Amino acid sequence: MTAGQVSLNAHGVALVDAGGVTKIYVRANALASLGYRVAVLRDDDVKPDAGEEGVFEVGGGDLFKWQDGQALEQALFAGVSDNGVHLLLERAVEIHGEELIAAHIDTTSSGIMSLADCRGRMTDLIRTTLADAAKYKKNSWFKTVSCMEEAARDIIGPDLPNARPEFRAAIEAVFNWCADA
């Protein structure tokens, strides 16, 4: 239990990294075939095979995804409060180092934005730049289960009451599913 909340593990929920859009339903359907109740939370920037996703849903699987076209990073940086964005940025610096995060921001913004800019007053352009910078294939900021669990526990969860409604609704839907496990 953290912050007065029952953990996902205590609900009988285990998180599995599917390893990319082409592997989601192979893994999800394998777990479902063993009798597990399975849900998928996926990015929506790259769509999976519609047939595989349909088979999963028809077979009783539950599907959660970010808003149209959004990857995890875009959902996070667009959805949390301004303070939440700053906390996520600082967590990324803590995990990966200031030099790497600054380089990602510089490259993503084509040199027009710096780490210092992103630490200032929050704008939609900064949110978008940070989301894109966080998505780097090598050294993505929060793509591992452990990094995401920690960011969720320490930053996203506590920030949820201040998050944008569509983001809060998506997270609450997943947690409602988990509580039903």
Secondary structure by P-SEA (a helix, b strand, c coil): ccccccccccccbbbbcccccccaaaaaaaaaaacccccccccccccccaaaaaaaaaabbbbbbccccccaaaaaaacccaaaaaaaaaaaaaaccaaaaaaaaaaaaccccccccccccccaaaaaaaaaaaacccccccccaaaaaaaaacccccccccccaaaaaaaaaaaaaaaac
